[in-house]
């Protein structure tokens, strides 16, 4: 793969410490890590390689991984989807063995797991029949058998309290939120008193508020315990906020480590103040530029630009017709746009409480007018009713108060005039990508010929980068590929309204960025009216004409609206360099921060 930024050295190169750069070639500003790490490193990987399988079915994963980490350092490795992040962490943990090369701790070979390396994975591996205390005590009792029972009990309680679970000590995992369960995992790993804490995307499944709180707790523990930490993350902001160094793991097969990006930002770091920090902005832009150059340089097939959509409207359009001779060419709407194309009129949603004795109003007085062709982002903390608003617009959830109008008709149920893309795409696993999209196309284009319907399906699947996977079954696809099918299916319906409910929330940053680019490109061609629910501030700004900020629930409503006056078509690279970008970002972050303090 050719790169826009020439930062990679030969596969067996020694890692570099990279001073954040402004030009296109940061190599000129690197220095040997040997100069930086004059003392003996706590952890060192030398030319580590790892493959799975054998013979013709061998799958190379890691290739010549070189890494030196000082005692007490906080390292963040930003991994691509499928690049071997978990393989790398598991090798350091001693859970798997490298095919070649050396994994050394204090110059001694690591060839088995040990309590000196605590591991926290993305998934919660807790014993459901044990309490919080008992889950943590399992590790303590095994590792510190020679301690008295009282000492082990005090040690266990110390780490349960350290992650703010003292009040939940006697609860079982089923009674805990996702964030609390992950806290138990962190406490268990720390209670083993490891020298190195290995964190494999431990926060990626959490909402933004919980994620931020756990980031701060991990940093506080790191400061107190003087641990060496290696964090695998798919979030560039998280990496910069937490780490001393950020290192990309370039995509496989034969994944290699990219250059080091030093984070020269004084600790403790404040999220809101970082928005004004020039070192943060520069480091963020440099890492993003590097990752985009590595992960997104995929030349589109020349055939794509030659593909033409059939001249046929869906039966959900106002002007569709069975009379083919009367069909007008598809063209942009002329004249003044319809500013009330989509209208939320004082929407409210009430749910009964769990005991059934009363009700709670989750959304109260959500009032908004959306013009035809507008792209709206809705953002807010977890539980504020964002998805409830979207599901009411989709007709999937009843409206307790008020009304929603789309193209002068009241929404009173689900319909094919609204395309919906959820966080987890609902595909039929036994059908191919082509067949999954064709299911919807057959319903809204019954008047089109078979060839026309097939052209529509192929056009949109090709647009989302699946032109060579038309016949691949959904069950054999990655999360990113399945989400592409979901996006293609929604666009292929040619809906009046496109509704996206955190569609990229389960994906790593690089896949998310790529699908955002795909979404923007297809939207530029169709200008479908669109609403996206997201917790990602950058995503909200990148995609939208307006960002709608919701107050915390219950009784959530619109708290603030930010008009995004940035040129289109947009790209992430142009966004980061635009003088107004950080102004918009600060406005939204400040609103979210103010809401956080009202919890």
Wavefront OBJ file of the C-alpha trace (Angstrom):
o trace
v 0.000 0.000 0.000
v 1.397 3.386 -0.968
v 1.149 6.088 1.645
v 0.411 9.770 1.420
v 2.699 10.286 4.396
v 6.074 8.621 4.207
v 6.585 7.789 7.867
v 7.158 4.056 7.852
v 10.655 2.651 7.948
v 11.626 -0.909 7.100
v 9.626 -3.649 8.907
v 12.535 -4.428 11.220
v 13.192 -0.825 12.146
v 13.693 0.292 15.717
v 10.715 2.312 16.954
v 11.134 6.064 16.893
v 10.026 8.803 19.217
v 8.270 11.258 16.956
v 8.004 14.921 17.813
v 4.520 15.984 16.599
v 4.991 17.329 13.094
v 3.413 19.906 10.832
v 4.916 18.963 7.502
v 4.256 15.902 5.379
v 7.378 14.043 6.444
v 7.843 13.696 10.201
v 10.814 11.366 9.752
v 13.131 14.343 9.690
v 12.030 15.179 13.234
v 12.479 11.753 14.789
v 15.175 10.540 17.083
v 16.253 7.050 17.965
v 14.343 5.553 20.844
v 17.689 4.254 22.059
v 18.633 7.877 22.781
v 15.371 8.421 24.652
v 15.463 5.197 26.660
v 19.011 5.167 27.968
v 18.061 3.079 30.995
v 17.024 -0.561 30.790
v 13.360 -0.685 29.662
v 10.827 -2.469 31.848
v 9.292 -4.137 28.786
v 10.853 -4.795 25.394
v 9.607 -6.507 22.239
v 12.257 -7.425 19.664
v 11.247 -8.414 16.137
v 8.096 -10.191 17.354
v 6.143 -12.062 14.667
v 2.896 -14.003 15.032
v 0.740 -15.967 12.583
v -2.234 -18.290 12.930
v -2.855 -21.505 11.002
v -0.337 -23.400 8.915
v 0.573 -24.317 5.355
v -1.645 -22.745 2.717
v -4.082 -21.504 5.354
v -1.541 -19.519 7.371
v -2.683 -16.029 8.386
v 0.160 -13.644 9.324
v -0.887 -11.123 11.992
v 2.129 -9.339 13.524
v 5.422 -8.697 11.742
v 8.666 -7.481 13.345
v 7.089 -5.662 16.266
v 9.705 -3.600 18.130
v 8.814 -1.716 21.292
v 10.625 -0.396 24.389
v 8.663 0.866 27.401
v 10.046 2.569 30.496
v 8.815 1.807 33.998
v 5.862 4.030 34.893
v 5.151 5.022 31.281
v 1.595 5.235 29.911
v 1.524 4.012 26.304
v -1.520 4.079 24.001
v -1.569 1.874 20.902
v -4.181 2.980 18.386
v -5.284 -0.128 16.557
v -7.033 -0.685 13.265
v -9.885 -3.180 13.124
v -8.403 -6.646 12.652
v -4.815 -5.384 12.850
v -3.818 -7.689 15.713
v -4.332 -5.460 18.772
v -5.594 -8.283 20.978
v -2.871 -10.618 19.654
v -0.264 -8.052 20.683
v -1.713 -7.625 24.191
v -2.103 -11.404 24.607
v 1.532 -11.923 23.608
v 2.743 -9.410 26.201
v 0.440 -11.039 28.772
v 1.975 -14.447 27.975
v -1.418 -15.863 26.971
v -0.037 -16.761 23.532
v 3.505 -17.255 22.290
v 5.201 -15.369 19.461
v 6.403 -17.429 16.480
v 9.701 -15.575 16.533
v 11.354 -12.657 18.272
v 11.588 -11.867 21.969
v 9.148 -10.525 24.552
v 11.209 -9.407 27.548
v 10.337 -7.980 30.952
v 13.396 -6.633 32.757
v 15.459 -8.579 30.224
v 13.772 -11.895 31.083
v 11.697 -13.785 28.524
v 7.909 -13.764 28.943
v 6.570 -17.215 28.053
v 3.562 -17.603 30.351
v 0.914 -15.500 32.131
v 1.850 -13.990 35.478
v 0.394 -11.752 38.185
v 3.013 -9.129 37.300
v 0.875 -8.368 34.205
v -2.769 -7.492 34.838
v -5.087 -7.683 31.814
v -8.461 -5.978 31.270
v -10.225 -6.993 28.063
v -13.122 -5.309 26.284
v -15.606 -7.943 27.429
v -16.460 -8.390 31.088
v -15.231 -11.823 32.226
v -16.946 -11.902 35.623
v -18.436 -14.836 37.518
v -22.161 -13.992 37.465
v -22.923 -15.925 40.673
v -20.297 -14.035 42.702
v -20.529 -10.548 44.191
v -18.251 -7.653 43.262
v -16.124 -8.363 46.340
v -15.960 -12.099 45.595
v -14.980 -11.560 41.942
v -12.025 -9.415 43.010
v -11.176 -11.687 45.942
v -10.779 -14.655 43.567
v -7.583 -13.141 42.190
v -6.318 -11.920 45.579
v -6.835 -15.303 47.277
v -5.023 -17.110 44.452
v -2.003 -14.803 44.244
v -1.499 -13.949 47.936
v -2.124 -17.341 49.535
v 0.481 -16.733 52.223
v -1.336 -13.633 53.528
v -3.775 -13.821 56.415
v -7.484 -13.822 55.607
v -7.841 -10.381 57.176
v -5.051 -8.936 55.070
v -6.512 -10.398 51.857
v -9.951 -9.001 52.767
v -8.530 -5.522 53.410
v -6.531 -5.660 50.165
v -9.626 -6.660 48.166
v -11.742 -3.917 49.742
v -9.032 -1.328 48.993
v -9.215 -1.918 45.232
v -12.996 -2.251 45.107
v -13.204 1.161 46.782
v -10.460 2.555 44.547
v -12.738 2.091 41.500
v -15.676 3.651 43.415
v -17.620 0.424 43.939
v -17.595 0.414 47.741
v -21.376 0.810 47.863
v -21.842 -2.046 45.356
v -19.475 -4.507 47.027
v -22.214 -7.084 47.708
v -23.964 -6.775 44.336
v -23.731 -9.383 41.600
v -22.761 -8.501 37.982
v -26.372 -8.722 36.777
v -27.216 -5.803 39.077
v -24.456 -3.584 37.644
v -24.277 -1.290 34.607
v -21.715 -1.942 31.869
v -19.430 0.735 33.282
v -19.624 -0.754 36.775
v -18.822 -4.248 35.486
v -15.770 -2.875 33.737
v -14.727 -1.230 36.999
v -14.784 -4.674 38.632
v -12.438 -5.923 35.912
v -10.051 -3.027 36.549
v -10.170 -3.602 40.320
v -9.448 -7.315 39.887
v -6.471 -6.624 37.638
v -5.053 -3.994 40.005
v -5.595 -6.124 43.121
v -3.062 -8.615 41.748
v -0.501 -5.822 42.241
v 0.915 -6.072 38.685
v 3.927 -4.155 37.419
v 2.230 -3.686 34.050
v -1.469 -3.025 33.419
v -2.638 -4.150 29.965
v -5.913 -2.567 28.844
v -7.421 -4.002 25.649
v -10.110 -1.485 24.573
v -11.726 -1.662 28.021
v -13.931 1.400 27.480
v -15.045 1.073 23.854
v -18.479 -0.399 24.635
v -19.381 2.360 27.114
v -21.295 5.595 26.583
v -19.283 8.814 26.394
v -20.013 10.002 29.955
v -19.164 6.645 31.584
v -16.113 6.348 29.354
v -14.829 9.748 30.447
v -15.342 8.946 34.114
v -13.447 5.650 33.801
v -10.627 7.360 31.896
v -10.185 9.714 34.840
v -10.306 6.864 37.353
v -7.673 4.877 35.455
v -5.426 7.957 35.275
v -5.882 8.589 38.994
v -4.960 4.979 39.789
v -1.967 5.183 37.431
v -0.716 8.277 39.266
v -1.232 6.689 42.694
v 0.055 3.188 41.958
v 2.926 4.144 39.616
v 1.996 1.296 37.265
v 3.238 0.940 33.717
v 0.165 1.002 31.447
v -0.351 -0.153 27.862
v -3.755 0.902 26.550
v -5.182 -0.399 23.284
v -7.806 2.042 22.032
v -9.625 3.003 18.844
v -10.143 6.574 20.044
v -7.451 9.131 19.193
v -8.752 11.667 21.728
v -8.687 9.030 24.472
v -5.112 8.106 23.533
v -3.884 11.721 23.634
v -5.797 12.517 26.844
v -4.357 9.547 28.735
v -0.943 8.626 27.319
v 2.671 9.775 27.256
v 3.135 8.227 23.817
v 0.675 7.215 21.097
v 1.738 4.478 18.674
v -0.338 3.320 15.679
v -0.560 -0.397 14.922
v -0.627 -0.405 11.135
v -3.170 -2.699 9.450
v -2.372 -6.322 8.680
v -1.751 -8.844 7.483
v 1.806 -8.541 8.783
v 0.883 -5.573 10.988
v 3.739 -3.350 12.112
v 3.996 -0.525 14.616
v 4.058 2.969 13.168
v 6.063 5.900 14.547
v 5.639 7.154 18.105
v 3.779 10.407 18.715
v 4.949 12.077 21.928
v 2.172 13.809 23.882
v 3.822 16.968 25.222
v 0.864 18.139 27.300
v 1.222 18.861 31.003
v -0.677 16.677 33.462
v -3.289 16.659 34.872
v -5.168 17.270 31.629
v -8.548 18.965 31.402
v -10.803 17.897 28.527
v -12.386 21.304 28.013
v -9.073 23.183 28.236
v -7.474 20.791 25.721
v -9.705 22.383 23.116
v -7.548 25.544 23.460
v -4.234 23.695 23.717
v -2.140 24.114 20.551
v -0.047 21.018 21.340
v -3.242 18.964 21.597
v -4.614 20.312 18.315
v -1.325 19.689 16.525
v -0.804 16.180 17.906
v -4.422 15.305 17.164
v -4.161 16.534 13.575
v -0.852 14.725 13.032
v -2.067 11.368 14.355
v -5.335 11.664 12.428
v -3.489 12.577 9.238
v -1.166 9.587 9.657
v -3.984 7.133 10.375
v -6.104 8.363 7.496
v -3.180 8.031 5.116
v -2.580 4.462 6.287
v -6.155 3.271 6.487
v -8.138 5.114 3.866
v -6.002 5.077 0.758
v -8.080 2.583 -1.144
v -8.464 3.497 -4.776
v -12.065 3.251 -5.901
v -12.729 1.026 -8.865
v -13.009 3.043 -12.079
v -16.299 1.320 -12.850
v -17.969 3.081 -9.932
v -17.920 6.464 -11.595
v -19.420 4.902 -14.725
v -22.361 3.395 -12.857
v -25.666 5.177 -13.398
v -28.804 4.754 -11.339
v -31.884 3.705 -13.354
v -34.356 6.503 -14.010
v -37.038 5.145 -11.699
v -38.632 6.508 -8.512
v -39.637 4.432 -5.460
v -43.346 4.028 -4.752
v -42.852 6.137 -1.599
v -42.190 9.267 -3.692
v -44.933 11.804 -4.311
v -44.267 11.756 -8.051
v -43.710 8.035 -8.722
v -45.829 6.566 -11.510
v -46.446 3.263 -13.255
v -46.644 5.172 -16.547
v -43.016 4.907 -17.649
v -43.460 7.436 -20.449
v -44.522 10.119 -17.980
v -41.574 9.610 -15.638
v -39.589 12.803 -15.195
v -35.786 12.769 -14.862
v -34.529 12.939 -11.276
v -33.218 16.440 -10.564
v -32.616 18.802 -7.696
v -35.682 20.580 -6.303
v -35.930 24.090 -7.675
v -36.934 27.190 -5.790
v -37.241 27.764 -2.074
v -36.630 24.692 0.093
v -39.436 23.321 2.238
v -38.453 24.489 5.742
v -41.141 22.339 7.386
v -40.439 19.156 5.442
v -39.930 17.341 8.757
v -41.608 18.768 11.848
v -41.468 17.678 15.477
v -44.303 19.494 17.202
v -43.887 19.509 21.010
v -43.074 15.800 21.130
v -43.318 13.959 24.446
v -42.741 10.342 25.441
v -43.880 8.794 28.726
v -42.986 5.335 30.043
v -44.356 3.483 33.078
v -41.931 3.042 35.981
v -40.661 -0.508 36.688
v -43.096 -0.935 39.590
v -46.010 0.081 37.347
v -47.349 2.537 39.908
v -46.383 5.732 38.114
v -44.878 7.116 34.908
v -41.772 9.017 33.885
v -41.612 11.508 31.022
v -38.367 10.775 29.175
v -38.801 13.370 26.403
v -40.838 16.503 27.064
v -41.493 19.232 24.501
v -39.017 18.333 21.746
v -39.818 20.950 19.072
v -37.929 21.203 15.755
v -38.411 22.139 12.081
v -36.145 20.523 9.471
v -35.926 21.639 5.864
v -35.762 19.230 2.958
v -32.242 17.981 2.288
v -30.915 19.102 5.689
v -28.561 16.906 7.720
v -29.206 17.084 11.491
v -27.053 15.635 14.288
v -28.634 14.968 17.703
v -26.188 14.713 20.593
v -26.481 14.348 24.359
v -25.545 12.144 27.284
v -26.663 8.537 27.554
v -30.311 8.288 28.597
v -31.326 11.755 27.406
v -33.860 10.425 24.891
v -31.916 10.813 21.603
v -32.806 7.342 20.340
v -36.388 7.722 21.602
v -36.841 10.790 19.376
v -35.386 8.920 16.405
v -37.527 5.813 16.960
v -40.676 7.991 17.148
v -39.716 9.604 13.813
v -39.236 6.100 12.375
v -42.706 5.118 13.590
v -41.212 2.334 15.710
v -42.219 3.943 19.008
v -45.556 5.558 19.810
v -45.778 9.294 20.560
v -47.261 10.200 23.963
v -47.723 13.920 23.242
v -47.447 16.123 20.169
v -47.048 14.987 16.583
v -44.427 14.395 13.879
v -45.049 15.405 10.255
v -43.033 14.281 7.234
v -43.730 15.817 3.823
v -47.108 17.155 5.030
v -48.274 13.809 6.419
v -48.451 12.816 10.078
v -46.206 9.924 11.101
v -48.432 7.229 12.588
v -46.360 4.092 12.069
v -43.308 2.619 10.353
v -42.978 2.846 6.588
v -40.521 2.392 3.714
v -40.406 6.174 3.174
v -38.010 6.224 6.176
v -34.717 4.368 5.982
v -33.277 3.387 9.368
v -29.700 2.359 10.196
v -29.134 1.088 13.736
v -25.914 0.590 15.695
v -26.162 -3.160 15.127
v -27.308 -3.785 11.532
v -30.313 -6.139 11.361
v -29.354 -8.330 8.406
v -30.474 -11.845 7.573
v -27.245 -13.805 8.193
v -28.058 -16.528 5.668
v -28.527 -14.022 2.823
v -25.808 -12.315 0.801
v -25.157 -8.577 0.841
v -26.971 -8.317 -2.497
v -29.989 -10.303 -1.272
v -30.277 -8.312 1.972
v -30.493 -5.019 0.048
v -32.748 -6.491 -2.661
v -35.395 -7.367 -0.038
v -36.163 -3.666 0.440
v -35.680 -2.680 -3.186
v -38.253 -5.263 -4.320
v -40.803 -3.652 -1.984
v -40.365 -0.023 -3.051
v -39.616 -0.583 -6.754
v -42.257 -3.187 -7.743
v -42.887 -1.221 -10.952
v -39.219 -1.372 -12.049
v -37.792 -4.128 -14.210
v -35.703 -6.879 -12.628
v -32.575 -5.469 -14.298
v -33.311 -1.975 -12.936
v -33.746 -3.303 -9.402
v -30.484 -5.239 -9.659
v -28.696 -2.100 -10.909
v -30.003 -0.109 -7.916
v -28.714 -2.726 -5.458
v -25.326 -3.011 -7.135
v -24.942 0.766 -7.382
v -25.334 1.392 -3.657
v -23.339 -1.639 -2.526
v -20.517 -0.497 -4.791
v -20.791 3.034 -3.423
v -20.194 1.774 0.128
v -17.157 -0.227 -0.990
v -18.732 -3.678 -1.284
v -18.678 -4.064 -5.044
v -16.478 -7.134 -4.708
v -18.543 -8.658 -1.876
v -22.027 -8.682 -3.419
v -22.349 -12.454 -2.999
v -20.809 -12.663 0.480
v -23.178 -13.835 3.207
v -23.817 -11.468 6.097
v -22.702 -14.146 8.574
v -19.208 -14.099 7.007
v -18.806 -10.316 7.217
v -17.066 -8.094 9.756
v -19.076 -5.534 11.755
v -17.825 -2.814 9.417
v -18.948 -4.685 6.306
v -22.367 -5.441 7.791
v -22.803 -1.782 8.657
v -21.967 -0.875 5.042
v -24.749 -3.210 3.893
v -27.123 -1.453 6.296
v -26.184 1.954 4.880
v -26.504 0.712 1.281
v -29.931 -0.759 2.043
v -31.156 2.499 3.584
v -29.989 4.602 0.628
v -31.275 2.076 -1.934
v -34.813 2.621 -0.633
v -34.433 6.264 -1.734
v -36.298 7.311 1.441
v -37.765 10.685 2.207
v -35.981 10.574 5.571
v -32.779 8.784 6.577
v -32.544 7.973 10.295
v -29.205 6.843 11.741
v -29.044 5.700 15.377
v -25.341 5.692 16.375
v -24.586 3.671 13.217
v -20.816 3.636 13.762
v -20.765 3.279 17.546
v -19.565 -0.355 17.516
v -16.740 0.257 15.050
v -13.108 1.216 15.530
v -12.112 4.803 14.719
v -10.611 4.057 11.330
v -13.606 2.078 10.075
v -15.871 4.767 11.528
v -13.991 7.544 9.733
v -14.124 5.629 6.477
v -17.883 4.999 6.726
v -18.470 8.654 7.608
v -16.708 9.543 4.347
v -18.910 7.007 2.509
v -22.041 8.417 4.142
v -21.086 11.986 3.207
v -20.288 11.039 -0.367
v -23.600 9.234 -0.953
v -25.523 11.998 0.851
v -23.902 14.603 -1.444
v -25.364 12.702 -4.394
v -28.870 12.259 -2.966
v -29.318 15.159 -0.473
v -31.784 13.017 1.441
v -33.086 14.628 4.627
v -31.136 12.930 7.409
v -31.024 12.704 11.218
v -28.165 11.038 13.060
v -28.040 10.276 16.777
v -24.451 10.246 18.007
v -22.354 10.731 21.142
v -19.299 11.658 19.041
v -18.798 15.442 18.911
v -16.492 15.287 15.870
v -18.952 13.084 13.981
v -21.798 15.464 14.802
v -19.886 18.465 13.416
v -18.480 16.634 10.397
v -21.846 15.435 9.096
v -24.385 18.066 10.080
v -25.817 21.372 8.994
v -27.113 21.794 12.555
v -26.226 20.027 15.811
v -29.166 19.602 18.197
v -28.031 19.279 21.827
v -30.442 17.587 24.233
v -30.672 18.184 27.963
v -30.432 15.263 30.384
v -33.498 13.157 31.042
v -36.038 12.780 32.374
v -38.043 15.596 30.732
v -35.317 15.945 28.087
v -35.737 18.577 25.396
v -33.597 20.654 23.053
v -31.103 22.612 25.133
v -29.114 24.305 22.380
v -28.773 24.330 18.583
v -25.434 24.949 16.876
v -25.475 25.950 13.202
v -22.452 24.396 11.452
v -21.387 26.862 8.802
v -18.588 24.823 7.192
v -18.147 24.346 3.441
v -19.342 21.182 1.698
v -18.286 18.680 0.552
v -16.440 18.053 3.817
v -13.488 15.895 4.764
v -12.028 15.144 8.181
v -8.665 16.579 7.135
v -10.222 19.884 6.010
v -12.356 19.968 9.154
v -9.355 19.786 11.496
v -7.664 22.680 9.727
v -10.727 24.948 9.500
v -10.446 27.985 11.840
v -14.044 27.586 13.112
v -13.880 23.846 13.858
v -12.585 24.137 17.429
v -15.084 26.934 18.116
v -17.954 24.569 17.301
v -16.288 21.756 19.202
v -15.856 23.875 22.321
v -19.474 25.037 22.218
v -20.775 21.445 22.144
v -18.265 20.131 24.695
v -19.103 22.948 27.084
v -22.811 22.166 26.810
v -22.171 18.469 27.485
v -19.886 19.329 30.387
v -22.551 21.585 31.932
v -25.116 18.774 31.525
v -22.697 16.317 33.143
v -22.637 18.414 36.303
v -26.432 18.397 36.507
v -26.603 14.578 36.761
l 1 2 3 4 5 6 7 8 9 10 11 12 13 14 15 16 17 18 19 20 21 22 23 24 25 26 27 28 29 30 31 32 33 34 35 36 37 38 39 40 41 42 43 44 45 46 47 48 49 50 51 52 53 54 55 56 57 58 59 60 61 62 63 64 65 66 67 68 69 70 71 72 73 74 75 76 77 78 79 80 81 82 83 84 85 86 87 88 89 90 91 92 93 94 95 96 97 98 99 100 101 102 103 104 105 106 107 108 109 110 111 112 113 114 115 116 117 118 119 120 121 122 123 124 125 126 127 128 129 130 131 132 133 134 135 136 137 138 139 140 141 142 143 144 145 146 147 148 149 150 151 152 153 154 155 156 157 158 159 160 161 162 163 164 165 166 167 168 169 170 171 172 173 174 175 176 177 178 179 180 181 182 183 184 185 186 187 188 189 190 191 192 193 194 195 196 197 198 199 200 201 202 203 204 205 206 207 208 209 210 211 212 213 214 215 216 217 218 219 220 221 222 223 224 225 226 227 228 229 230 231 232 233 234 235 236 237 238 239 240 241 242 243 244 245 246 247 248 249 250 251 252 253 254 255 256 257 258 259 260 261 262 263 264 265 266 267 268 269 270 271 272 273 274 275 276 277 278 279 280 281 282 283 284 285 286 287 288 289 290 291 292 293 294 295 296 297 298 299 300 301 302 303 304 305 306 307 308 309 310 311 312 313 314 315 316 317 318 319 320 321 322 323 324 325 326 327 328 329 330 331 332 333 334 335 336 337 338 339 340 341 342 343 344 345 346 347 348 349 350 351 352 353 354 355 356 357 358 359 360 361 362 363 364 365 366 367 368 369 370 371 372 373 374 375 376 377 378 379 380 381 382 383 384 385 386 387 388 389 390 391 392 393 394 395 396 397 398 399 400 401 402 403 404 405 406 407 408 409 410 411 412 413 414 415 416 417 418 419 420 421 422 423 424 425 426 427 428 429 430 431 432 433 434 435 436 437 438 439 440 441 442 443 444 445 446 447 448 449 450 451 452 453 454 455 456 457 458 459 460 461 462 463 464 465 466 467 468 469 470 471 472 473 474 475 476 477 478 479 480 481 482 483 484 485 486 487 488 489 490 491 492 493 494 495 496 497 498 499 500 501 502 503 504 505 506 507 508 509 510 511 512 513 514 515 516 517 518 519 520 521 522 523 524 525 526 527 528 529 530 531 532 533 534 535 536 537 538 539 540 541 542 543 544 545 546 547 548 549 550 551 552 553 554 555 556 557 558 559 560 561 562 563 564 565 566 567 568 569 570 571 572 573 574 575 576 577 578 579 580 581 582 583 584 585 586 587 588 589 590 591 592 593 594 595 596 597 598 599
